[in-house]
Amino acid sequence: MDTLMNAMFVPLIALQAADKQIDINISSGGEQWYLSPVWLAVGGLALIVLIMFIVMAVRGGGGTTIVKE
């Protein structure tokens, strides 16, 4: 049984060993940094905080609190 298995797998191993060229390309290229979802989320949060500051400045008005005794 062992010689039968060797006879079956030896040609397969030889075919796998023949192709040794590996080409890995991890650069997507051409994508702008400001289109990243992380930067879009950071920009969105910054915009919400800016709007909150503007609303607080307009509504606050520098009024005082009067406490009656």
C-alpha positions in Angstrom: 0.0 0.0 0.0 2.9 2.3 0.8 4.5 1.9 -2.6 1.2 2.6 -4.3 0.8 5.9 -2.4 4.4 6.9 -3.3 3.7 6.1 -6.9 0.7 8.3 -6.9 2.1 11.3 -5.0 5.7 11.5 -6.4 4.5 13.0 -9.8 2.3 15.5 -8.0 5.2 16.6 -5.8 7.4 17.0 -8.8 4.9 19.2 -10.5 4.5 21.4 -7.5 8.3 21.8 -7.1 8.7 22.8 -10.8 6.8 26.0 -10.4 8.8 28.2 -8.0 7.9 31.6 -9.2 5.8 33.6 -6.6 4.5 37.0 -7.5 2.9 39.0 -4.7 1.6 42.4 -5.3 0.2 44.1 -2.2 0.1 47.7 -3.5 -3.3 48.7 -4.6 -2.0 52.0 -5.9 -3.9 55.1 -7.0 -6.1 55.3 -3.9 -6.1 58.7 -2.2 -5.7 58.8 1.6 -8.7 61.0 2.1 -11.0 58.3 0.6 -10.1 55.9 3.4 -13.1 55.0 5.6 -11.1 55.8 8.7 -10.4 59.3 7.6 -14.0 59.8 6.4 -15.1 58.7 9.9 -12.6 61.1 11.6 -13.8 64.0 9.4 -17.4 63.2 10.1 -16.8 63.2 13.9 -14.9 66.5 13.6 -17.7 68.1 11.7 -20.3 67.0 14.3 -18.1 68.4 17.1 -17.7 71.7 15.2 -21.4 72.0 14.7 -22.0 71.3 18.4 -19.5 74.1 19.4 -21.3 76.5 17.1 -24.7 75.7 18.5 -23.5 75.9 22.1 -21.9 79.4 21.3 -25.1 80.7 19.8 -27.4 79.4 22.4 -25.2 80.1 25.4 -25.2 83.9 25.0 -23.2 84.4 28.3 -26.4 84.9 30.3 -26.5 84.7 34.1 -28.6 82.6 36.4 -30.7 84.4 39.0 -31.5 82.6 42.2 -34.4 84.1 44.2 -34.4 83.7 47.9 
